[in-house]
Amino acid sequence: MRYREHRDADLRRARAAVAEWRAANPAGTREQLVHDLGAQFHRDYAVVLCGVLFAVDRDRQVTGQAGAGR
């Protein structure tokens, strides 16, 4: 998939799907994510899904750490 073919709607859909998948699979791996969600996206989108998973996990860790001190 070339960058010019990328649409913001695809990224928003990926973010929502990955966040939902992570909530249901807190210990899931990148490979499991791509297996479970990959068919819903362009075949070259696996790297994007993994990147979104990284961002989702990072945000969850930051949120969890911020709330721990309260």
C-alpha positions, 0 to 999 in steps of 0.5 A: 500500500502506497502512502498516497492510497492511505486514508485517515478513515483507515487509520481511525478504524485501525485504532478503534479495532486495535484498542478493542482487540487489546481490551479483549486480549490483554496478553495478546501478541502482535502476531495474534493481533495481525492474525485476528484483525489482518483480514479487515484491512489491506494486506500491507497494513500489518505494520500499521496495526503493529504500530497502533498496538504499540501506541495503545499499549504505551498509552495504557501504561502511561495512564496506569502509571499516572493513576497509581500515584493518586 
